[in-house]
Amino acid sequence: MSIKILFQFKIEDYSILSIRIAGNKKKINFYKYRYKISKIKIYLKNVLVFIAYLKNYIVVSKKGKFRILSYLIDKSLIYYKSINKEKTILAFALFKLSGYYPADIILQDFLKRGLIIFYSIEINIIKPDEILYLLCIKSDNKGEIFKIFNSISYKLNQVDQSIHFFKDESLEKEFLKILSIDNDKNSLVSEALGSIQVKNDSTQKRLDFYVLNYDEIPEGDNLLYQFINYVGNLKRFGYLIFNFQLINDYISAEIYFIEFIEDLKSQISNLEFVVNEFFGIDLLCKLKLEIKGIFSPLFRYRLMKNNYASQDISKIQNLEYFYNYKYLLSFTDEFRELLEANSLEFHQFSQNLFFVEQTTLVIILATRQFKFLLNLIKKYRSKFYLLVIVLNSKGYYELMKMEKINTIPNLKIINYEEFCQFDLKTIKNI
């Protein structure tokens, strides 16, 4: 009997090996501690196989037992258990946010204390208002993992009781969807010219991977939001992943984008070229992901060895913009309807920029994008009247505290409550 090694991936103290038995369609995934020899018993059609592993050395003999699912789900946690004397365990938990909430502050505190080894943020390009968080806990004791998880859950719910972690079947579905794997179907994962192909029964998708060059992101810019908006306008689909972990006592981040392509026969534009040309910088870099690295995106772990990571994560601290995206869309629709109801001529440049009656530039802020606002003020204050509507109450009060902000001519700043009392028809008299 022959055994083909499909891929091998290493994360923290784990080595993950996937093999396929010749003549059988089932893949066998199992997990072992790095640099330790372990034996896994596999039963498959009464054939016993022993596998001994030391670094990249594989020894095979005919004894053992096979377990198809290599992870265990217990309520709100997915467990991966190493096969060695230490019995080290990786556990994953996922929760979703639909409104602004400072989860990063709490998770980064647990990261610095060594209670989680990393956490990641997943943003759906099509539904950027729904933010998925994944956190990873490592321990040799399941009870300790459960204790840490309860502590994190309690801390999060102290601030927002609406946060709920995925459980059981919904947890498994959310965990696997990043690779378009359906556990109820016969999913086949293969490598094709640097991309990953996933076949579920009669459907087939290609996954392309792009790393975002963090150093090219301008300081204080909302380029990440613009990237999501632009890729969405291109009718492309995928997930933007932010991975955070502690390296040398500093929180380091890597950002990458996973694109899903369903029509493999269609001719689509080169996303790397189109995006970089549009933004005028080398923002995207396509990565040829080998099959052995497939567990990185599954775990929402980083794809590179810190090549595109940064210890300065200030540029992506303001993810509040994504959390308020749904609110921004709702207000934009409301604002557009009010302009039409008041018979005002207007042109909409983007979700937060309107040019009204050829005289007034309306700027809508969902978050504290002060640098973005100041750049617009500097550029247009001598040409047009500027009306700034700040939807975020905290951002409004911080903005009004800025020195001399109220002394700038042709500028009016109002919050949402003031907007509700504002007569839009006055713009015609400007």
N, C-alpha and C positions, 0 to 999 in steps of 0.2 A: 504494500500500500504506500503511495507517495503522498507527501504533504507539501503544499506550496505556501510559502510565506507571502502574504499579501502586503502587509505594512506593519511598521513598528513606530511607536511614538513615545517620547519621553516628556513627562511633566513632573516637576518637583522630584519626589523620590520614587516615581512610578515608571515602569516600562510596560507598554501595552502592546500586545502582539495579536495579530489576526491571521488565522491560517485557514486554508480551505482543503478539505480532504478530497482527493481525486475521485471522481465518480459520484460525488454528493454535492448538492446545490447549497447546502447550509454552510455558512461561515462560522468559525469558532473564535470568539473573542475572550481573552482572559487577561488578568492583571497580575503583575509580579513586582517585587521590590527590586530596585536597581542594584546591580552588582552582587546580588545574592542568588545562590542556586535554589530554585524552588521546583517542586514537582506537582503537576496537575494531573489528576486522574480523569480520563475521558472514556466514556462508554459510547460507542457509536456502532450500531448494528453488531453488537457483541464483540467488537474489536477494541482491545485495550491499548491505550497509548500513554506512554510516560514521556514527559517533556522536561528536560533539565536545561536551565538557562543561566549563562554567566556572560555578561556583557552581550556580545553579538554571537555567542556560540550556542548552537542548538543541537541537542542530542535527542534522538527519537527511538523509542522501543514500544512494543505492542501491549500497553496496559494503561488504564485510567478511566475517567468518567467525564462526560461532556454536559455542560449546562448552557443552553442557548443564550439566555439573557444574563449578561455579566453584571448588570446593576440591579439593585434592590430598591424598591420604592416603599417608604413607610410614611404615610400621611404627607407631610410637607417637605420631605427630604428624599433625595436620590443618593444612594450609597454605592460607592465603588470600593471594594475591599481588596487589599493586596494579599498575595498568597505567600506569606513568609511568617517567621516566628513572631515578628513585631506586630503583625496584624494591623498595619496602618490603614486608615480609612479616609477617603475623600468623600465629602458630602456636599451636595448642591441644593440650594433653595432659590426659588424664583417668586417675585411679586411684581405687580404692575401698578403704575401711577397714571392717573388721567388728569391731574391738576398739579400746580406747583407745590413742591414739598422738599425741604432740605435733607433728603435721604443721604446725600453724599457726605455731609458733615458727620453724620452718625457712623456711616460705614467706614469712612477714613479714620475715625477714632478707633474702631475695632481693628482696622488694618494696622495702625501704628502700635497697637497693643499686642499684635501677633495672634489675635483670636480668629481672624480670617486670613487666608493666604492671598486671596485676590477677590475683587468684585468687578463686574462688568455691566455696562449699560447697553441695551439693544433698542434701536429706534427703527421702526418700520417706515420706509420711505413714503408709502402710500398713506399711512396713518401716523404721522409724526407726533400727534398729541398723546399717543399711548406709549409710555416708556416702560420697558421691561428691565428689571434688575435681576442679576444673578450673582449670588455670593457663594464662595467655596470655603468650607471649613475642613481642617485636617487634624486628625487625632488618632490615637491607637485605641480609643475608648468611645464606644457608641453613646454611652451615658454622658460623657463630657461634651460630645458634639451636640447632643440634645440640649444640654445645659446652656451652651454658647448660643445655640439657635433661639432658645426661649428668651435669653437676655437681649438679643438683637431685636426679636419680634416685640418684646415688651417696650424697648426703648423707642422703636418706630411708632408703636401705637400710642405712646404717651403724647406724641405730637399730633398724630392723625389716626383716629380710630377706624377710618375707612380702609386702611391698608390691610389686605388679606393675601396670604401666600397661597400659591397654587397647591393643590393636593391631588394625590392619587392619579387618576387617569388624565385629568387636565394638566397636572404637572408633567407627566410623561409626554403628552402631546406638545406642550410648549417647549420642552427640553429638546425634542427631536426635530421640531419644525425648521430649525435653523439650517438643517441639511436636507430639508424636504423628505425626511425619512418617515414612512408610515409603518408603525409597528404591526398594524393589522394586515398589511400587504407584504408581498415578497420583494422587499427593497433590495436592489442591487447597486452597489457603489463601485464606480470604476474611474480610472484616470484617462484623460484624453487631451493630449497636447497642452499640458499645464493647467487644464481645467478639471473639474470633478463632474462626472455625470452620475445622476441618480435616476434609476428606473423603478417605478412603482407599477407593477402589472403592465397596463397598456400605455401609461404616461411616462415621459422622459424629460428631464430637465438638465441644463448645464449650469454649473456654478462657477463664476469667475470671481477672483479675489483681488482686491486693490488696497494697498496701504496708503493712507494719507500722510503726506510729508508735513509733519507737525511744525517744523521750522519755517515753512512757507506761509503759515497762517498769520496774518497781520495781528499785532497786539490790539486787543479791544475790539476787534472786528466781529461781525456776525456772519462770517464766511461759512461756518458750518451749517447755519440755518439756510443760507443762500444755496449751498451745495445740495441740501435736501430738496429745496424748492425747485432748483434747476433740473436735477435728475428726475424728479417727479414729473416736471413739465415735458421731459423727453420721453415720457411713458415707459420708463425703465422701472424695474421692481427689484427690491433687495433690502438688506438690513445694514445699518451703520452700527458698528461695535466700538465701544470705548472700554478698554481694559486697564484697570488700575491695580498696581501691586507695589509693595514696599521693597526698594532696592537701595542698599547702603543707607538706611535710615531716611530715605526720601521717597515720596510717592511718585512713581513713574507711570506714564500713560502711553498707550499705543491705540491708534484709531485705524480701523480698516472697514472696507465696504464689501459686502458679499452680494453680487448681482445674480439674480435668477433669470435664466433665459429658457422659455418654454418652447418656442418655435425654433428648433435647431436648424431648420432649412432656410429660414429668413435671413436676408442680408441686413445686418444692423451696423450702425456706425461704431467706430472704435471709441469706447467710452473714455479711455485715458486721454486720447488726442482731443476729443470734443470738449471735455471738462477743462483740461489745461489751457486750451486755446481760448475758451470763454472767459476764464478767470485771469488769464495772462500770467500764470505762474505754474510751476511744476508741482501741482497739488496732488495728483494721483500717480501712483506707480503700480502697474499690474504685476502681480506675484504669481509665479508658476508653482502652484501648490501640488506637491506630490501626494500620492495616496497615503503615504506613511504619516503625513501631517494632518490627516482628516479629523483627528480628535481635538486639534486646536480650536477650530471654529465650533465644534460640538460643545466644548467646554467654555466657549466664549473667551478662550485664552488668547494670548498674543501670537501672531504668526511669525514674527521676526525675532532675532536675537538682539533686541534693543537697537537695531539699526535706525528705526523710525520712531523710537520712543523718546520721551523727554521727561526730565525731572521738574520742569516748569509747567505745571498744569493750570496756571492761571487763565490761559486762553479758553479753557473749556470748563471753567468753574461755573459760568453763567448758563447752565443748561435750562435755566428758568424760561428761556425763550421757547424751547420746545414744549415745556409744560403748559405754557400759555397760548400755544398755537391754536388750539380749538377755540379759546376765548377770542383770539384775534380774528379768526375766520368768521365767527358769529357776529362780532362787532362790525367787521368790514361789510358784511351783508346788510346789517342794520343801517350803517352809514350810507351805503349806496342807495338804499331805498328812500332814505330821508332826503338825499340830494335830488332824486327824481321827483319826490312828492313836492318839493319846494321849487321845482322847475329850474334847477341850477345846472348849467353846463359844466361838465367835468370830464377829465381823462384820468383813468386809474393806471399808474405806472407799475404798482406792485401791491401786495397785500396791505402795506402800511403807508403808501404814498399816493395822494390824490392831488391833481391840479384842477382848481375850481374857478370858473368864470374868468379865466385868463389872468387872474390877479393874485390868487391865493394858493400857496402850497400847504396842503394839510398833511401833517406827519403824525402817524398813530404809533405809539410805543406800548408794547406789551410787557417789556422788561426795562431794566435800567441800562439801556444802550446809549450812554451819555456821549461816548466818543462819536458814535454814528450820528447822533443828533447835532453835536457841535460842528461836525464837518458840514452837515447840511446847512446849518445856520450861517457858517462862514462863507459858504459858496453862494447862497441864494438870498441873504438878507437885504442886499442892495438892489435886488431885482424884483422880489415879490414880497407880499405879506405872508408871514409864516404863522400858521395855527397848529399848535402842538397839543395833541390829546393823549394824556398819559393814563393808561388803563390800570397800571399797577400802583396802588396807593402808597406803598413804601417808596417806590421809585419817584413818585411825584413829590413827596416831602423832601427826599434827598436832593432832587433837582432844584427845588425852590430854595434850598439852603446855599446853593452855589453863589459865590460872590458875583454881583453885578448882572446876574442872569435876567433880572427884571428891568434892567436899564437898557437892554438891547432894543433899538428901534425896530418897528415892523414885526414884532414878535409877541404872540399871546400864548400862554401855557395854561391849560385847564385839565382838571381830572375828570373822571367819568361822571361824577355827580354834577359838576359844573356844566359838563356837556349836555346833560339832560335838560338843563335850563337855558341852554344857549340857542339863540335864534339864528339859524343858518342863513336866513334871508339877508342878514346884515352884510354878508360877504358881497352881495351885489353893490353895496354902497362903497366898497373899498376902492 
